Amino acid sequence: MNISKLSALTGVSVRSLRYYEAKGILRSERLENGYRDFQESAVDRVKLIQLYLGLGLSSNEIAHIIDCPVSISDQKPLCEKAIKAYQSKLAEVENQIEILQKLRLQLYQRISNYVET
């Protein structure tokens, strides 16, 4: 299938699909006319990329785990490097939450100083 059809089937822009291909996380063949030709499995791969992006992983992080077996229906275990990527992202998120909670407290304190005076 061509890139426009893949875009239509996944809801992902052509520009993003080209970016995924440039990063090596999406693959296509080239036809004689130079157009990209994606296999049907590219739809599921793009959905997986979108899932990972939604989890906050960068395209570089995704490149390291994209070929790990992931199947909700079979409940196959993730490969170790995917689990490590998840753990690393979770630690990063927890750190950001801590920073934001401290900031929230400081803002509440500043507001209460002005409201009470």
C-alpha positions as CSV (number, residue, x, y, z in Angstrom):
1,M,0.0,0.0,0.0
2,N,1.2,3.5,-0.6
3,I,1.9,6.1,2.2
4,S,-1.4,7.9,1.7
5,K,-3.4,4.8,2.3
6,L,-1.3,3.9,5.3
7,S,-2.0,7.5,6.6
8,A,-5.7,7.1,6.0
9,L,-5.9,3.7,7.7
10,T,-3.9,4.8,10.8
11,G,-4.8,8.5,11.1
12,V,-1.1,9.3,11.2
13,S,0.1,12.1,8.9
14,V,2.2,11.3,5.9
15,R,4.9,13.5,7.4
16,S,5.0,11.5,10.6
17,L,5.1,8.2,8.6
18,R,8.1,9.5,6.7
19,Y,9.8,10.5,10.0
20,Y,9.2,7.0,11.4
21,E,10.8,5.6,8.3
22,A,13.8,7.9,8.6
23,K,14.2,6.8,12.2
24,G,14.2,3.2,11.2
25,I,11.0,2.2,13.1
26,L,8.9,1.8,10.0
27,R,9.9,0.0,6.8
28,S,8.8,0.1,3.2
29,E,10.0,-1.1,-0.1
30,R,10.5,1.2,-3.0
31,L,8.6,0.6,-6.3
32,E,10.2,1.2,-9.7
33,N,8.6,4.7,-9.7
34,G,10.2,5.5,-6.4
35,Y,7.0,5.4,-4.4
36,R,7.0,3.7,-1.0
37,D,5.1,0.4,-0.7
38,F,4.1,-0.7,2.8
39,Q,3.0,-4.2,3.7
40,E,-0.4,-4.6,5.4
41,S,1.5,-5.3,8.7
42,A,2.6,-1.6,8.7
43,V,-0.8,-0.6,10.0
44,D,-0.3,-2.6,13.2
45,R,3.3,-1.3,13.4
46,V,2.2,2.3,13.2
47,K,-0.4,1.6,15.9
48,L,2.3,0.2,18.1
49,I,4.5,3.2,17.4
50,Q,1.6,5.5,18.4
51,L,1.1,3.4,21.6
52,Y,4.7,3.9,22.5
53,L,4.6,7.6,21.8
54,G,1.5,7.8,23.9
55,L,3.5,6.2,26.8
56,G,6.0,9.1,26.4
57,L,8.8,7.1,24.7
58,S,10.9,9.0,22.2
59,S,11.4,7.7,18.6
60,N,15.0,6.7,19.7
61,E,13.7,4.7,22.6
62,I,11.0,3.1,20.4
63,A,13.8,2.1,17.9
64,H,15.3,0.0,20.6
65,I,12.2,-1.9,21.5
66,I,10.0,-1.9,18.4
67,D,10.9,-5.4,17.4
68,C,10.1,-6.9,20.8
69,P,7.2,-9.3,20.8
70,V,4.1,-7.6,22.1
71,S,0.8,-9.4,21.9
72,I,-2.1,-8.6,24.3
73,S,-4.1,-11.5,22.9
74,D,-1.4,-14.1,23.5
75,Q,-0.1,-12.4,26.6
76,K,3.4,-12.9,25.4
77,P,6.0,-11.4,27.8
78,L,7.7,-8.3,26.7
79,C,11.4,-8.6,26.0
80,E,13.8,-7.4,28.7
81,K,14.8,-4.2,26.9
82,A,11.1,-3.1,26.6
83,I,10.6,-3.7,30.3
84,K,13.7,-1.6,31.0
85,A,12.5,1.2,28.8
86,Y,9.1,1.2,30.6
87,Q,10.9,1.2,34.0
88,S,13.1,4.1,32.9
89,K,10.2,6.1,31.6
90,L,8.2,5.4,34.8
91,A,11.1,6.7,36.9
92,E,11.3,9.8,34.8
93,V,7.5,10.4,35.2
94,E,7.7,9.8,38.9
95,N,10.5,12.4,39.1
96,Q,8.5,14.9,37.1
97,I,5.5,14.3,39.4
98,E,7.6,15.0,42.4
99,I,8.9,18.2,40.9
100,L,5.4,19.3,39.9
101,Q,4.1,18.6,43.4
102,K,6.8,20.8,44.9
103,L,6.0,23.5,42.5
104,R,2.3,23.2,43.2
105,L,3.0,23.6,47.0
106,Q,5.1,26.6,46.4
107,L,2.4,28.2,44.3
108,Y,-0.3,27.5,46.9
109,Q,1.9,29.1,49.5
110,R,2.5,32.2,47.4
111,I,-1.2,32.5,46.7
112,S,-2.1,32.1,50.3
113,N,0.4,34.8,51.3
114,Y,-1.5,37.3,49.1
115,V,-5.0,36.1,50.0
116,E,-4.5,36.2,53.7
117,T,-2.9,39.7,53.9
